[in-house]
Structure formats: C-alpha cells, structure tokens
C-alpha cells in the first residue's frame, strides 16, 4: 500500500508542476512578465535557451521536490516522550523533537474565533506576537489508531 501512495504523490506533484508551467507560459510568459524565485529563473532560462519552460520548471524545481519529498522520521533516542492522559482516562505517548518552553497562557477557542481544525483544541498569542496552537491530544491519538472522531 505505501508504494501505491508514493506513486500517487509523484503523479500529483508531476501534474501540479506541469499545469503550473502551462499556466505560466499561457499568462506570464506571453504577457512578458517575469515571476520571482525558482519560477522566474525557469522563465529566464526558457528565454535565453532553446529549451521550453515546460522542461525548465521541473528541472529547476527538482532539488526542492526532492528535499520536500524526503521525510525523515524522528530518532526515538533523540526525541522527548510526552505521556498524556485523555479526559476518559486513556493514556498515550507522543514523541516530539523537543520541549521548547513552558508558559502560563490564556487559551482562546479556535473554533469560536476561526473554525474547527481537527487535532487543534485552541490557540494562544505569545508575548512576541506568535500564535501557539494547543493540540487536541484525544483526536490526535484517535487518528493515529485509525479511529474516526469529531475534533474539538
């Protein structure tokens, strides 16, 4: 089953890159606009070389696709195990990279202020303005066990 999932991922990534290339060629390239970043580099290469944009876009993006596709699992000997107990007494262990900090915070309901996000119970705004999400451990554990449950 994982090989099939990887094949589907590769198919969707390829289709996305090719459709983006066609859209860029049809709009930006024909309008003589140059986009920034990797897309802009691809467009410039297509203008100064005989190869078309549909070849340059995947070639220039290939290193980034490879970096994004390569997923490394967390080494259990280098992580921190968090033991959590749900409201109904179920216990679970979560492996995380590190514990960054411990703070007293005021929790705001994410659902009341935004919308329901599966696996996220609430949020808080830190002193430096960043938003920290409060995880819904019950939902995360249920999903990891293959169970379906309403988040929140």
Beta strands, then each sheet from edge to edge (+ up, - down):
strand 1: 80-85
strand 2: 91-96
strand 3: 108-109
strand 4: 120-125
strand 5: 131-135
sheet 1: 1+ 2-
sheet 2: 3+ 4- 5+
end
